[in-house]
């Protein structure tokens, strides 16, 4: 095994693309791969040619992670590569708020040998508490309201949710792509995915896809719904039919707390790059809710998707066998389960349980077919 690895590292050539100033340099180098990586700074692109490259959609996996997530991430990469990407070789983009270590880059690059890999760092200005936030008041609210809430006193969690909500889709390494599939370290896929997910999105004119939906913690978003409705009123926007996914049928048109779990979202990035979404995010950001409360990117995305997309624009990927602890989506149809060679336990499926919103979504989508 060590001999094969040595042969791979010595014989491999990689197209490495590095931005220096405003000039992009492309060089082909033989590898002492590990030494080369140790000498580089971000952004770093390892461009591997694949036999399927010309047939692929303009799409990528996106992972926001830390160096210490490496081994959870490798397990997840093995899962998605074995179950899906070994057949397609789609690109991967890895982002971090600090520089990736050479050990992280080498380990990932040695693990994924059939895809172009891109490693980048987040703009520090986009991973910071903005100037209009009163941090003394912010910490006071955390102490008073969020001691017993998951991530309730976490600054990094709030920075992450704000970044996912407003900046990720325009990162320079992601900007060239039309579609993305968000992946988190530690998740697993228990079923073979024997079709091109991104092609499925394009050919069926789908804009947004999810695997799990659920109710949000009410205490984390006490003012989000009122700010959302105020934005819609201020900009004279009308709700689409999918608003029923998040809006109760009552006199107050209250929020039912449903949201698409964004840690596995698959989306056409145009929906988050347009002028309306930019206005929406900037309006919410100015209210301070990401920091004074604990707004997640999942409800922020879901309210926008439910207001500006139609039911036929959104797809539930119910055949993937997706696990993000403690929740599991496992196919209930025995034929789908068998065709996908699934290894999850169908009795543990979350999709149609009391705390899931997926059945609610499917009723709305089927109603407007």
C-alpha positions in Angstrom: 0.0 0.0 0.0 2.8 2.4 0.9 4.5 1.6 -2.4 1.4 2.5 -4.3 1.0 5.7 -2.4 4.7 6.6 -3.2 4.2 5.8 -6.8 1.0 8.0 -6.9 2.8 11.0 -5.3 5.9 10.7 -7.5 4.1 10.2 -10.8 1.1 12.6 -10.3 1.1 15.9 -12.1 -1.4 18.5 -11.2 -2.4 21.8 -12.7 -2.0 24.3 -9.9 -3.7 27.7 -10.3 -2.6 30.5 -8.0 -3.6 34.1 -8.0 -0.7 36.5 -7.6 -1.8 40.1 -7.5 -4.2 40.4 -10.4 -2.5 37.8 -12.5 -3.4 34.1 -12.6 -0.5 31.8 -13.1 -0.9 28.2 -14.4 1.9 25.8 -14.1 2.2 22.0 -14.5 4.4 20.5 -11.9 5.6 17.1 -11.0 5.0 16.4 -7.4 6.7 16.0 -4.3 3.1 16.7 -3.4 3.5 17.2 0.4 6.5 19.5 0.1 4.7 21.6 -2.5 1.6 22.0 -0.4 3.7 23.0 2.6 5.1 25.9 0.5 1.8 27.4 -0.6 -0.6 30.0 0.6 -4.4 30.3 0.1 -6.2 30.3 -2.2 -5.0 27.0 -3.6 -6.6 25.2 -6.5 -5.6 21.6 -7.3 -7.1 21.0 -10.7 -7.5 17.3 -11.6 -8.8 16.5 -15.1 -11.6 13.9 -15.0 -12.9 11.8 -17.9 -16.5 13.0 -17.0 -15.6 16.7 -16.7 -17.1 17.8 -20.0 -20.4 16.1 -19.1 -20.8 17.7 -15.7 -23.0 20.6 -14.6 -21.4 23.8 -13.4 -21.6 22.7 -9.8 -19.5 22.0 -6.7 -19.6 20.7 -3.2 -19.0 23.4 -0.5 -17.6 22.7 2.9 -17.1 25.3 5.6 -14.9 23.7 8.3 -12.0 24.0 10.7 -8.6 22.3 10.7 -9.7 20.2 13.7 -12.7 18.8 11.7 -10.4 16.9 9.5 -11.1 13.3 10.5 -14.9 13.8 10.8 -14.6 15.4 7.3 -12.7 12.5 5.8 -15.4 10.1 7.0 -18.0 12.3 5.3 -15.9 12.6 2.1 -15.7 8.8 1.9 -19.4 8.6 2.3 -20.3 11.0 -0.5 -17.5 9.9 -2.8 -18.5 6.2 -2.4 -22.2 6.8 -2.7 -22.2 9.5 -5.4 -19.2 11.4 -6.6 -16.9 8.6 -7.6 -19.2 8.3 -10.6 -19.1 12.1 -11.5 -16.0 13.8 -10.0 -17.6 17.1 -9.1 -15.4 19.8 -7.7 -15.0 20.5 -4.0 -14.5 23.9 -2.3 -13.2 24.0 1.2 -13.4 27.3 3.2 -12.1 28.2 6.7 -12.0 31.4 8.7 -8.3 30.8 9.3 -5.7 29.3 6.9 -5.9 25.5 6.4 -2.9 23.7 7.6 -0.7 21.8 5.1 -1.6 18.6 6.9 -5.4 19.3 6.3 -4.9 20.1 2.6 -2.6 17.2 2.0 -4.9 14.7 3.8 -8.0 15.8 1.8 -6.1 16.0 -1.5 -4.7 12.5 -1.0 -8.2 11.2 -0.2 -10.0 12.7 -3.2 -8.0 11.9 -6.3 -10.7 12.4 -9.0 -11.9 15.9 -8.4 -10.7 19.5 -8.6 -10.1 20.8 -5.1 -10.1 24.4 -4.0 -9.0 25.6 -0.6 -9.7 29.2 0.5 -10.1 31.5 3.4 -13.1 33.7 4.3 -12.7 37.4 4.1 -12.1 38.5 7.8 -14.5 41.4 7.3 -17.3 38.9 6.6 -16.4 36.8 9.7 -16.6 39.6 12.3 -19.2 41.3 14.5 -20.3 44.4 12.5 -19.7 47.9 13.9 -23.4 48.6 14.5 -23.7 45.8 17.1 -23.5 46.9 20.8 -21.4 44.0 22.1 -22.0 44.8 25.8 -25.7 44.6 25.2 -25.2 41.5 23.0 -23.4 39.6 25.8 -26.0 40.8 28.3 -28.8 39.3 26.1 -26.9 36.0 25.8 -26.5 35.8 29.6 -30.2 36.6 30.1 -31.8 34.6 27.3 -29.6 31.9 25.8 -27.7 30.1 28.6 -29.8 26.9 28.0 -30.1 27.2 24.2 -27.9 25.1 21.9 -25.0 27.4 20.8 -26.8 30.1 22.7 -23.6 31.9 23.9 -21.4 31.0 21.0 -20.0 33.9 19.0 -18.5 31.6 16.3 -21.8 29.9 15.7 -23.4 33.3 15.1 -20.6 34.4 12.8 -21.1 31.1 10.8 -24.8 31.6 10.5 -24.4 35.2 9.3 -21.7 34.1 6.8 -23.9 31.3 5.4 -26.8 33.7 5.2 -25.1 36.6 3.4 -21.7 35.9 2.0 -20.9 32.3 1.2 -22.5 32.3 -2.3 -20.3 35.2 -3.4 -16.9 33.9 -2.2 -14.4 34.1 -5.2 -13.9 30.3 -5.2 -17.7 29.7 -5.4 -18.5 32.5 -7.7 -17.9 30.6 -11.0 -20.5 27.9 -10.1 -24.2 27.8 -10.9 -25.1 25.1 -8.3 -23.8 24.0 -5.0 -24.3 21.1 -2.5 -23.5 22.0 1.0 -21.6 19.4 3.0 -20.8 19.4 6.7 -18.1 17.3 8.5 -19.5 14.3 10.3 -22.6 13.8 8.1 -23.2 10.5 6.3 -25.0 9.3 3.2 -26.5 5.8 3.5 -27.8 5.2 0.0 -26.3 5.1 -3.5 -27.2 8.1 -5.5 -27.2 6.7 -9.0 -28.2 9.9 -10.9 -26.6 13.3 -11.4 -28.2 15.4 -8.7 -27.2 18.7 -10.3 -28.4 17.6 -13.7 -31.7 16.6 -12.1 -31.9 20.2 -10.7 -31.3 21.8 -14.1 -33.4 19.5 -16.3 -36.4 19.9 -14.0 -36.0 23.6 -13.5 -35.5 23.2 -9.8 -33.9 26.0 -7.8 -33.7 24.6 -4.3 -33.4 21.1 -2.8 -33.4 19.7 0.8 -33.3 16.4 2.6 -34.6 17.2 6.1 -37.0 19.9 7.4 -38.1 20.7 10.9 -39.3 23.3 13.4 -36.9 26.0 14.6 -36.3 26.7 18.3 -38.7 29.6 18.9 -36.4 31.3 21.4 -33.6 31.7 18.9 -35.6 33.8 16.5 -38.2 35.8 18.5 -38.2 38.8 16.1 -37.2 37.2 12.8 -40.7 36.7 11.5 -41.8 40.3 12.3 -38.7 41.7 10.6 -39.3 39.4 7.6 -42.9 40.7 7.2 -41.7 44.2 7.6 -39.2 43.7 4.8 -41.9 42.3 2.5 -44.1 45.3 3.3 -41.4 47.9 2.9 -40.5 46.5 -0.6 -44.1 45.9 -1.7 -43.4 42.2 -2.3 -46.1 39.6 -2.7 -45.9 36.1 -1.2 -45.9 33.1 -3.5 -47.9 29.9 -2.9 -45.0 28.3 -1.1 -45.4 30.8 1.8 -47.9 28.2 3.2 -44.8 26.2 4.2 -43.9 28.7 6.8 -47.1 30.8 7.5 -49.9 29.6 9.7 -53.5 30.0 8.4 -54.6 32.2 11.3 -55.6 35.8 11.8 -52.1 36.9 12.6 -50.4 35.1 9.7 -47.9 33.8 12.3 -44.8 31.8 11.7 -45.2 28.0 12.2 -41.4 27.7 12.7 -40.9 25.3 9.7 -37.6 25.5 7.9 -35.5 23.5 5.4 -32.4 22.2 7.2 -29.7 24.1 5.2 -26.8 21.9 6.2 -27.5 19.7 3.2 -29.1 22.2 0.8 -28.6 21.9 -2.9 -29.3 25.1 -4.7 -29.1 27.2 -7.8 -26.9 29.9 -6.5 -28.7 32.6 -8.5 -31.4 32.7 -5.9 -28.9 34.0 -3.3 -27.0 36.3 -5.7 -29.9 38.4 -7.0 -30.7 42.0 -5.9 -33.7 41.0 -3.9 -31.9 38.5 -1.7 -29.1 41.0 -1.2 -31.6 43.6 0.0 -33.3 41.0 2.2 -30.1 39.9 3.9 -28.9 43.5 4.4 -32.2 44.5 5.9 -32.1 41.6 8.4 -28.4 42.1 9.1 -29.0 45.7 10.1 -31.5 44.6 12.8 -28.8 42.8 14.7 -30.8 39.6 15.0 -27.9 37.4 14.1 -26.1 38.6 17.3 -28.7 39.9 19.7 -30.7 36.7 19.1 -29.4 33.5 17.5 -30.8 33.5 14.0 -29.8 30.5 12.0 -29.1 30.6 8.2 -31.7 27.8 7.8 -34.8 29.9 8.7 -33.3 32.9 7.0 -32.9 30.9 3.7 -36.3 29.2 4.2 -38.3 32.4 4.6 -36.8 33.7 1.4 -37.3 30.5 -0.5 -40.9 30.2 0.7 -41.7 33.7 -0.3 -40.0 34.1 -3.7 -40.0 30.6 -5.1 -43.0 28.4 -6.1 -43.7 24.9 -4.8 -42.6 23.4 -8.1 -39.2 25.1 -7.7 -38.3 23.1 -4.6 -37.4 19.4 -4.4 -37.2 16.9 -1.5 -34.3 14.5 -2.0 -35.9 11.7 0.0 -33.7 8.9 -1.5 -30.3 9.8 -0.1 -30.3 8.3 3.4 -28.9 11.5 4.9 -27.7 11.6 8.5 -26.8 14.7 10.5 -26.9 13.7 14.1 -29.3 13.2 15.7 -31.6 13.2 12.7 -31.9 10.7 9.9 -33.7 10.7 6.5 -34.0 7.1 5.4 -36.2 6.0 2.4 -39.5 4.5 3.4 -40.3 3.0 0.0 -38.8 -0.5 0.0 -38.1 -0.3 -3.8 -36.1 2.9 -3.4 -34.3 1.5 -0.3 -33.3 -1.6 -2.3 -32.2 0.2 -5.4 -30.1 2.6 -3.4 -28.5 -0.3 -1.5 -29.3 1.8 1.6 -27.8 0.8 5.0 -29.8 3.1 7.2 -32.6 1.9 9.5 -36.0 2.9 8.0 -37.7 2.8 11.4 -35.4 5.7 12.5 -36.5 8.0 9.7 -37.3 11.6 10.8 -39.1 12.7 7.7 -42.6 11.9 8.7 -42.3 12.3 12.4 -44.1 14.9 14.6 -41.2 17.4 14.5 -40.7 17.2 10.8 -42.2 19.6 8.2 -41.5 17.5 5.2 -45.0 16.0 4.9 -46.4 19.5 5.2 -44.2 20.6 2.3 -45.1 17.6 0.1 -48.8 18.3 0.6 -48.3 21.9 -0.6 -46.2 20.8 -3.6 -48.6 18.1 -4.6 -51.5 20.6 -4.3 -49.9 23.0 -6.8 -48.8 20.4 -9.3 
